[in-house]
Amino acid sequence: MRPLPSELRPLGLSIGRTLRQDVYAERDNPPFDRVCMDGIAIRSDAGRRSFSIEALQPAGAPALSLSDPAHAIEVMTGAIMPRGTDCVIPLEEYDLSERSVALKSDSRIERFRNVQRRGADSQPGVPMLRAGMRLGAPEIAVVASAGLASVNVSRQPSVVVISTGNELIEPGEPIQEHQVRRSNAYAVLAALDEHGFERLANDHIADEEPILRERLARHLAEQDVLILSGGVSKGRFDLVPKVLKDLQVEQVFYQVAQRPGMPMWFGIGTEGQAVFGLPGNPVSTLMCLSRYVLPALVRAMGSAPAPPEQVALAESLALGRKLASFVPVSLRAAAAGCTAAVPRSPNGSGDFLALAGTVGFIELPPQREPFPQGYVAALYRW
């Protein structure tokens, strides 16, 4: 897939996006010696344990100056250290009477105690964030601290989710005995939405070659990514690969040595459009989406997909396959704080009901022998 271009977005609309610029501090961070606790600021070399309060230094106010080493200045958390002071005694460690302060016996006087030094977190010229990071709440705070109201991030792909098949009927419409509900597309759209993708379109195309060619050509002209569900196997009405070839979409691969989801198709259009042909069975569709499509979209936006979690099988599992296996699981707590994966194997790749209540699926390698309890596998969440 080609990398997606960047765009300048307001900081408040950049959550979940991939950063496409390094972010530098606009000044030292913190920009001054900062008070870390409510209390009093004193000179550590005053040689005293009692002081007179001479002023109050709130956060956000210019720095005051200590006039006498025998005095102290009340300070608030986040305030700039008053000039002439270098130690903060927290309010729990002294007794206050009128305007006089007496330190308790266990109170320590140390230089820069409860003081965060200027530039301790970051300094100008040193990147605080690197391009390629996903902007979550902590990263948004860092960008804001750099004074940036807008930031360069990856543009999200425009994605159309397409189902094919004459047997599919929309929810809410009358249905006949030989028809089934159109559910795959809604599952794919929901997954994309849950992962923060916003530029989504939805289409259903009948298994008729002229219609399929016309509609796919239009989507290729308008979208960055096409995600098709169904029509990629070898049946008489599986027309998608042929039509895509006619539209000069280059096949990169077809079929993956896995179960479910073997007849997965992927290709690239003449303008770099990515086309994912997912198997039509519901279980296969969701698994291929989570295992391949979502990580590919993240990579195209300039970020490395997060590595899968590692979980241990809660019970032994016999599959006896020559192919890699994707097995839906729920999770439960195990001994020593570990997470155990409970297999919830469906009755075939059409049994989408078995996925309800699962968190995702584990990937198991080809193996004739049973997988023992405690076997560690990669977990891919929906």
RACOR-V304751 format. One record per pair of residues at least 4 apart in sequence whose ideal C-beta (glycine too) atoms are under 7 Angstrom apart, sorted by sequence separation. I is the first residue (numbers start at 1). J is the second residue. D is the distance in whole Angstrom. If there is no record, write none. Layout:
i & j & d
I & J & D
I & J & D
This chain:
i & j & d
9 & 13 & 5
25 & 29 & 5
27 & 31 & 5
30 & 34 & 4
42 & 46 & 6
57 & 61 & 7
67 & 71 & 6
75 & 79 & 5
81 & 85 & 6
89 & 93 & 5
103 & 107 & 4
116 & 120 & 6
119 & 123 & 5
122 & 126 & 6
129 & 133 & 5
135 & 139 & 5
137 & 141 & 7
138 & 142 & 7
139 & 143 & 7
140 & 144 & 6
141 & 145 & 6
142 & 146 & 7
169 & 173 & 5
175 & 179 & 5
183 & 187 & 6
184 & 188 & 6
185 & 189 & 6
186 & 190 & 6
187 & 191 & 6
188 & 192 & 6
189 & 193 & 6
190 & 194 & 6
191 & 195 & 6
193 & 197 & 7
208 & 212 & 6
209 & 213 & 6
210 & 214 & 6
211 & 215 & 6
212 & 216 & 6
213 & 217 & 6
214 & 218 & 7
215 & 219 & 6
216 & 220 & 6
217 & 221 & 7
218 & 222 & 6
219 & 223 & 5
228 & 232 & 7
234 & 238 & 6
239 & 243 & 5
240 & 244 & 6
241 & 245 & 6
242 & 246 & 7
243 & 247 & 6
245 & 249 & 7
258 & 262 & 6
268 & 272 & 6
269 & 273 & 3
281 & 285 & 7
282 & 286 & 7
283 & 287 & 6
284 & 288 & 6
285 & 289 & 6
286 & 290 & 6
287 & 291 & 6
288 & 292 & 6
289 & 293 & 5
290 & 294 & 6
292 & 296 & 6
293 & 297 & 6
294 & 298 & 7
295 & 299 & 6
296 & 300 & 6
297 & 301 & 7
313 & 317 & 6
321 & 325 & 6
334 & 338 & 4
347 & 351 & 4
367 & 371 & 7
371 & 375 & 4
9 & 14 & 5
66 & 71 & 6
89 & 94 & 6
96 & 101 & 6
108 & 113 & 7
112 & 117 & 7
135 & 140 & 6
143 & 148 & 5
163 & 168 & 6
192 & 197 & 4
206 & 211 & 6
233 & 238 & 5
244 & 249 & 4
256 & 261 & 7
268 & 273 & 7
279 & 284 & 4
280 & 285 & 7
288 & 293 & 7
289 & 294 & 6
298 & 303 & 5
334 & 339 & 6
346 & 351 & 4
35 & 41 & 7
122 & 128 & 5
133 & 139 & 6
169 & 175 & 5
175 & 181 & 7
205 & 211 & 6
220 & 226 & 7
232 & 238 & 6
245 & 251 & 7
256 & 262 & 6
268 & 274 & 6
269 & 275 & 6
278 & 284 & 7
279 & 285 & 6
299 & 305 & 6
319 & 325 & 5
333 & 339 & 7
334 & 340 & 4
57 & 64 & 5
66 & 73 & 6
94 & 101 & 5
95 & 102 & 5
193 & 200 & 7
205 & 212 & 5
219 & 226 & 5
231 & 238 & 5
255 & 262 & 6
278 & 285 & 5
298 & 305 & 5
347 & 354 & 7
364 & 371 & 6
9 & 17 & 7
94 & 102 & 6
143 & 151 & 5
192 & 200 & 6
231 & 239 & 6
232 & 240 & 5
255 & 263 & 6
256 & 264 & 5
267 & 275 & 5
331 & 339 & 5
332 & 340 & 5
346 & 354 & 4
42 & 51 & 6
55 & 64 & 5
64 & 73 & 6
73 & 82 & 5
94 & 103 & 5
95 & 104 & 7
231 & 240 & 4
232 & 241 & 6
255 & 264 & 7
266 & 275 & 7
279 & 288 & 7
331 & 340 & 7
346 & 355 & 7
93 & 103 & 6
94 & 104 & 6
129 & 139 & 6
169 & 179 & 5
171 & 181 & 6
205 & 215 & 5
241 & 251 & 7
266 & 276 & 6
278 & 288 & 5
295 & 305 & 4
331 & 341 & 6
332 & 342 & 6
344 & 354 & 6
40 & 51 & 7
93 & 104 & 5
167 & 178 & 7
189 & 200 & 6
254 & 265 & 5
266 & 277 & 7
278 & 289 & 6
73 & 85 & 6
167 & 179 & 5
168 & 180 & 6
169 & 181 & 6
170 & 182 & 5
203 & 215 & 7
228 & 240 & 6
265 & 277 & 3
329 & 341 & 4
330 & 342 & 5
54 & 67 & 6
75 & 88 & 6
94 & 107 & 6
129 & 142 & 6
167 & 180 & 6
169 & 182 & 6
189 & 202 & 6
241 & 254 & 7
253 & 266 & 5
264 & 277 & 7
329 & 342 & 6
364 & 377 & 6
6 & 20 & 4
89 & 103 & 6
93 & 107 & 4
128 & 142 & 5
129 & 143 & 7
168 & 182 & 4
251 & 265 & 7
252 & 266 & 5
264 & 278 & 6
329 & 343 & 6
330 & 344 & 6
344 & 358 & 5
363 & 377 & 6
252 & 267 & 6
264 & 279 & 6
329 & 344 & 6
362 & 377 & 4
363 & 378 & 5
41 & 57 & 7
57 & 73 & 5
66 & 82 & 6
203 & 219 & 7
251 & 267 & 5
252 & 268 & 6
263 & 279 & 5
327 & 343 & 5
328 & 344 & 5
362 & 378 & 7
54 & 71 & 4
57 & 74 & 7
59 & 76 & 5
63 & 80 & 5
65 & 82 & 6
66 & 83 & 7
185 & 202 & 6
250 & 267 & 5
276 & 293 & 5
328 & 345 & 7
362 & 379 & 5
363 & 380 & 7
52 & 70 & 6
55 & 73 & 5
56 & 74 & 5
57 & 75 & 5
58 & 76 & 5
59 & 77 & 7
64 & 82 & 4
65 & 83 & 4
66 & 84 & 4
89 & 107 & 6
128 & 146 & 7
135 & 153 & 7
249 & 267 & 4
250 & 268 & 5
261 & 279 & 5
314 & 332 & 6
327 & 345 & 6
328 & 346 & 6
51 & 70 & 6
52 & 71 & 5
53 & 72 & 6
54 & 73 & 6
57 & 76 & 7
59 & 78 & 4
63 & 82 & 6
65 & 84 & 6
66 & 85 & 5
163 & 182 & 6
185 & 204 & 7
249 & 268 & 7
360 & 379 & 6
361 & 380 & 6
51 & 71 & 6
59 & 79 & 4
63 & 83 & 5
249 & 269 & 5
311 & 331 & 7
314 & 334 & 7
360 & 380 & 5
51 & 72 & 4
53 & 74 & 6
58 & 79 & 6
163 & 184 & 6
260 & 281 & 6
341 & 362 & 6
360 & 381 & 4
48 & 70 & 6
57 & 79 & 5
87 & 109 & 6
163 & 185 & 4
182 & 204 & 6
201 & 223 & 7
248 & 270 & 5
274 & 296 & 7
312 & 334 & 7
359 & 381 & 6
360 & 382 & 5
43 & 66 & 7
46 & 69 & 4
87 & 110 & 6
244 & 267 & 6
260 & 283 & 5
261 & 284 & 4
359 & 382 & 7
46 & 70 & 7
87 & 111 & 6
90 & 114 & 6
161 & 185 & 5
207 & 231 & 7
241 & 265 & 6
260 & 284 & 4
264 & 288 & 5
57 & 82 & 5
86 & 111 & 5
87 & 112 & 7
88 & 113 & 6
43 & 69 & 5
86 & 112 & 6
87 & 113 & 5
88 & 114 & 4
249 & 275 & 5
261 & 287 & 5
312 & 338 & 6
314 & 340 & 4
317 & 343 & 5
328 & 354 & 6
88 & 115 & 6
161 & 188 & 5
212 & 239 & 6
216 & 243 & 6
220 & 247 & 6
260 & 287 & 6
261 & 288 & 5
314 & 341 & 6
328 & 355 & 6
330 & 357 & 6
161 & 189 & 5
216 & 244 & 7
311 & 339 & 5
312 & 340 & 6
313 & 341 & 6
314 & 342 & 5
330 & 358 & 5
331 & 359 & 6
72 & 101 & 6
86 & 115 & 7
311 & 340 & 7
312 & 341 & 7
329 & 358 & 6
330 & 359 & 6
42 & 72 & 5
207 & 237 & 4
209 & 239 & 5
213 & 243 & 5
217 & 247 & 6
233 & 263 & 5
311 & 341 & 4
328 & 358 & 4
329 & 359 & 7
41 & 72 & 7
212 & 243 & 5
216 & 247 & 6
232 & 263 & 5
244 & 275 & 6
329 & 360 & 7
40 & 72 & 4
41 & 73 & 5
207 & 239 & 6
329 & 361 & 6
40 & 73 & 7
159 & 192 & 6
213 & 246 & 6
232 & 265 & 4
328 & 361 & 5
329 & 362 & 5
40 & 74 & 6
41 & 75 & 5
81 & 115 & 6
209 & 243 & 6
213 & 247 & 7
327 & 361 & 6
40 & 75 & 7
326 & 361 & 5
327 & 362 & 5
39 & 75 & 6
168 & 204 & 6
241 & 277 & 7
341 & 377 & 7
240 & 277 & 5
326 & 363 & 6
327 & 364 & 6
38 & 76 & 6
159 & 197 & 6
341 & 379 & 7
38 & 77 & 5
161 & 200 & 7
188 & 227 & 6
287 & 326 & 5
324 & 363 & 6
325 & 364 & 4
35 & 75 & 5
37 & 77 & 6
41 & 81 & 6
159 & 199 & 6
166 & 206 & 5
324 & 364 & 7
35 & 76 & 7
36 & 77 & 7
41 & 82 & 5
43 & 84 & 6
156 & 197 & 6
158 & 199 & 4
159 & 200 & 5
160 & 201 & 4
161 & 202 & 5
162 & 203 & 5
163 & 204 & 5
164 & 205 & 5
166 & 207 & 5
188 & 229 & 7
324 & 365 & 6
35 & 77 & 6
43 & 85 & 6
44 & 86 & 5
156 & 198 & 6
157 & 199 & 7
165 & 207 & 6
324 & 366 & 6
35 & 78 & 6
42 & 85 & 6
43 & 86 & 6
44 & 87 & 4
156 & 199 & 5
160 & 203 & 6
162 & 205 & 6
164 & 207 & 6
323 & 366 & 6
34 & 78 & 6
35 & 79 & 5
41 & 85 & 4
185 & 229 & 6
322 & 366 & 5
42 & 87 & 5
184 & 229 & 4
232 & 277 & 4
319 & 364 & 7
321 & 366 & 6
34 & 80 & 7
35 & 81 & 6
41 & 87 & 7
53 & 99 & 5
33 & 80 & 7
41 & 88 & 5
42 & 89 & 6
52 & 99 & 6
226 & 273 & 7
232 & 279 & 6
32 & 80 & 5
33 & 81 & 4
52 & 100 & 6
53 & 101 & 6
164 & 212 & 7
225 & 273 & 7
228 & 276 & 7
320 & 368 & 5
39 & 88 & 5
40 & 89 & 5
220 & 269 & 5
224 & 273 & 6
225 & 274 & 5
226 & 275 & 5
227 & 276 & 5
228 & 277 & 5
229 & 278 & 5
231 & 280 & 7
39 & 89 & 5
50 & 100 & 7
51 & 101 & 5
223 & 273 & 7
224 & 274 & 7
226 & 276 & 7
228 & 278 & 6
230 & 280 & 3
37 & 88 & 6
39 & 90 & 4
50 & 101 & 6
227 & 278 & 7
229 & 280 & 6
311 & 362 & 7
36 & 88 & 7
38 & 90 & 7
39 & 91 & 5
50 & 102 & 5
318 & 370 & 4
35 & 88 & 6
37 & 90 & 4
38 & 91 & 5
49 & 102 & 7
220 & 273 & 5
317 & 370 & 6
40 & 94 & 7
49 & 103 & 4
316 & 370 & 5
317 & 371 & 5
316 & 371 & 6
229 & 285 & 5
316 & 372 & 5
162 & 219 & 7
316 & 373 & 5
313 & 371 & 6
315 & 373 & 5
160 & 219 & 5
314 & 373 & 7
313 & 373 & 6
40 & 101 & 6
313 & 374 & 6
259 & 321 & 6
312 & 374 & 5
313 & 375 & 5
160 & 223 & 5
283 & 346 & 5
312 & 375 & 7
159 & 223 & 7
162 & 226 & 6
164 & 228 & 7
259 & 323 & 5
312 & 376 & 5
313 & 377 & 7
44 & 109 & 5
158 & 223 & 5
159 & 224 & 7
162 & 227 & 7
165 & 230 & 5
258 & 323 & 6
261 & 326 & 7
284 & 349 & 5
44 & 110 & 6
158 & 224 & 5
159 & 225 & 4
160 & 226 & 6
161 & 227 & 5
162 & 228 & 5
163 & 229 & 5
164 & 230 & 5
165 & 231 & 7
227 & 293 & 6
257 & 323 & 5
258 & 324 & 4
259 & 325 & 6
260 & 326 & 6
283 & 349 & 4
310 & 376 & 5
311 & 377 & 6
44 & 111 & 4
157 & 224 & 4
163 & 230 & 6
164 & 231 & 4
257 & 324 & 6
283 & 350 & 7
157 & 225 & 5
159 & 227 & 6
258 & 326 & 6
281 & 349 & 4
282 & 350 & 6
283 & 351 & 6
310 & 378 & 6
311 & 379 & 5
281 & 350 & 5
283 & 352 & 6
286 & 355 & 7
282 & 352 & 4
290 & 360 & 7
308 & 378 & 4
309 & 379 & 4
308 & 379 & 6
225 & 297 & 7
283 & 355 & 6
308 & 380 & 6
287 & 361 & 6
164 & 240 & 6
37 & 114 & 5
36 & 114 & 5
36 & 115 & 6
35 & 115 & 7
36 & 116 & 6
33 & 115 & 5
34 & 116 & 4
33 & 117 & 6
33 & 118 & 5
30 & 116 & 6
32 & 118 & 5
31 & 118 & 7
30 & 118 & 6
260 & 349 & 4
291 & 380 & 6
28 & 118 & 5
29 & 119 & 7
30 & 120 & 7
290 & 380 & 5
28 & 119 & 4
30 & 121 & 7
29 & 121 & 4
290 & 382 & 6
29 & 122 & 4
28 & 123 & 6
187 & 282 & 7
191 & 286 & 7
184 & 280 & 7
286 & 382 & 7
25 & 122 & 4
27 & 124 & 6
188 & 285 & 7
25 & 123 & 6
26 & 124 & 7
184 & 282 & 6
187 & 285 & 7
191 & 289 & 6
25 & 124 & 5
183 & 282 & 6
187 & 286 & 6
195 & 294 & 6
24 & 124 & 6
24 & 125 & 7
184 & 285 & 5
188 & 289 & 6
24 & 127 & 6
25 & 128 & 6
23 & 127 & 6
24 & 128 & 7
22 & 127 & 4
23 & 128 & 5
23 & 129 & 4
22 & 129 & 7
22 & 130 & 6
22 & 131 & 6
19 & 129 & 6
21 & 131 & 6
20 & 131 & 5
19 & 131 & 5
19 & 132 & 7
18 & 132 & 7
19 & 133 & 5
165 & 280 & 7
18 & 134 & 6
19 & 135 & 6
29 & 145 & 6
16 & 134 & 7
17 & 135 & 5
16 & 135 & 7
23 & 142 & 6
15 & 135 & 6
23 & 143 & 6
26 & 146 & 5
14 & 135 & 5
25 & 146 & 6
26 & 147 & 4
24 & 146 & 6
23 & 146 & 5
15 & 140 & 6
23 & 148 & 7
14 & 140 & 7
11 & 140 & 7
21 & 151 & 7
21 & 152 & 4
11 & 143 & 6
19 & 151 & 7
20 & 152 & 4
11 & 144 & 6
20 & 153 & 6
19 & 153 & 6
20 & 154 & 6
18 & 153 & 6
17 & 153 & 4
18 & 154 & 4
11 & 148 & 6
14 & 151 & 6
17 & 154 & 6
11 & 149 & 6
10 & 149 & 7
11 & 150 & 6
14 & 153 & 5
10 & 150 & 5
11 & 151 & 6
157 & 297 & 6
9 & 150 & 6
8 & 150 & 5
9 & 151 & 7
157 & 300 & 7
8 & 152 & 6
9 & 153 & 5
6 & 152 & 5
7 & 153 & 7
6 & 153 & 6
154 & 301 & 4
6 & 154 & 6
7 & 155 & 5
154 & 302 & 5
6 & 155 & 6
4 & 154 & 5
5 & 155 & 5
4 & 155 & 5
4 & 157 & 6
134 & 303 & 5
183 & 352 & 7
132 & 302 & 6
131 & 302 & 7
132 & 303 & 5
132 & 304 & 7
16 & 196 & 4
191 & 382 & 6
4 & 224 & 7
2 & 272 & 4
1 & 274 & 5
20 & 302 & 6
18 & 301 & 4
18 & 302 & 5
18 & 303 & 4
1 & 296 & 6
4 & 300 & 5
3 & 300 & 6
4 & 301 & 5
1 & 299 & 7
1 & 300 & 4
3 & 302 & 6
